[in-house]
Amino acid sequence: MSLSRKKGIYLFSALMMSGMTLSASATEPAAAPVTPSVTPSATAPVVAPAPAPTPAVDPASAPVPAPEQTPEPVTTKAPAAETTLPTTPADTTPPAPEPAKNVIPEEVTAESINAAGIAPAPAQMPDSEEQKRAYASGVMLAHFIEEQLANQKSLHITLNKNILLAGIADTFAHQGKMTDEDIRATMSAFDEQVKVLTQAQNEKKQAEDKAYVDAFAKREGVKKTRQGLLYFIDNKGEGAALKDTDTLQVNYKGVLVDGTVVDAPKIDNAYEVFRVATMPPVLRDSVKLIRKGGQITVVIPPATLEKTKDARGESPLNNVVIYTISVVDVNQSK
């Protein structure tokens, strides 16, 4: 190849490389760093002809030196990539599914009884004496369990009835899911929890009872009997004083400080007939303070009640009882 042809190819290559560099700088400033990827043999000749005046080169290319402009777009885009990339996985990756929970409904239904492995109840009432005894025993056991669950609920303890039924069924089938040691440890901890919560509940009730008695005792017109009863006569009534031989029609209700009814006639707003001598001591002593048509409110502190003991040696009479007693009618004996 002749020298003149080689020189022409060289100049043509230089012009082409200069044109590519200028075009990239004008349209995509951030793409300028890509130019070093061209082979070294073609890059070196580009620098040498740059000072030489060449009519074919566009004059606009002179004031735009590529090496001086490339750093600015590089520094502006690099931080954006660093700040957006770390958050991309959190935005696009779906959250891991939570492990399935063993949710057991608390309400007892036919389905839950079957799931517990307990045979369904007979469609008809038991006819034989043995069947009646078995059925009645089950009913009594259920009532006892319901009472215990209600007591525990007052302590903010809730037991799942379906799991309880499953424990009964598994025991009858000799397929228990807990060892005897685990059962003893669980029930020991449970009993301790019930004991602590019961003590706290009793202390709270005693504080409320004491506050009520103290406030009632300060009311104007409240008096105290020799037995320690506090009473307030709402209405004295009319007629002669009541005697032990009189027969009375009495309406009464005994409630706790929280309003729980603990003593009353079996039929609401009804009255009962008593002979004064045979009335319970609290009612007897109270009605003698009023007459026919009268009404009295009596507050009975626990200290004034007979401390009857239950099977565990504890007294169930450990609450303040508030009686409202009315004498509806009197049949005086002659």
Steps between C-alpha positions, in 0.01 A plus 500: 500500500641847410590757762241749378220241529608406849495866597153543356367203695661638814339843460161343419521292816592804709206699361258216565618461860475877563149507357384209717641668813328830430169337419502302825591809702214703350220247540591285808743669741499202732609266221835671449687261729418223253755636243798334673361166386636573149826325422816686613638515146210717388493723810864620487480671158194701607698720739783592259293655216276701740720824492539487122241707310294266292229646275289185526460525879187682625603825685244421773715211610789718612347650819359163616791297633361160593740421790396816692120445481480131575570519880188710575234257364684208654488650851132592472374157396718281721336605831154443353590142424635451852185632667243323286654159462493392867126570526409314183483149653270619781259660249487214256539191719167385648497452880562149621174326596440462874496147633153356529355519851305224665177697550235310694159666547377544855129449430383143539311372197406162356803523270737581784363208704561265209848645455570427866409136442190506721204293386191711421212508746215256442219629284244410765498523874654196675231253595675254726604586853867439423487738202328764711768472768776534243334796333420670832859450615624667184263793553616545860863484390434763233331728756799464730741581218290800394509631856876460518545672164282789616709538816820496298359754255445740790877472554558576129590137428331344198526132410408376154201269543579300185852423621351408837262257327790358302684431825198313635458297182871416476501387863204269447668363186839467676660721236628788709727752327680602820703293742392470862803702601408782259142498626609525863741783422238687296227468762738592782591825324133558416388452860766743619383758247136460612606534864689824437220651290234395752690663785537820301128495415402446864720785616341729243147397609583552865628849425183582305280356777678701768466819297126437455440426870696809609305720259163350606580546868558873445156556346262705710241282675702177487505304825670188628352201680656309786596226252691753289243542218476841341151604400310793356120523527371616164140489618386421854155378396188504715338285765609313804847357557550152362506199732653155456153350462402727208490371142644731238498543127854615427684610187878498531821489298861450607777620268876539511676832458537433127124437465509121485177358643571239768162470672146573381162333444497246221261718300612856430298777666304240697468472876538211739302415809688462827419462862723748678635243746614268220659762274876500439669707772595785267144539368341453841710766671448738211121480465457566872640845439214595265124455469247401238577679171848588617837448328851471640851473350741283696875471438655184643879501543666156479606520865135480612418179313537150632827364367379169363781293357502307178685174427831687475449685825433833331203728559293585193345794688780740423316784328291797602130429436248782455137413574195699401197374696136606469205388714209472258237379746468381858268238645518564868429215737255542782 
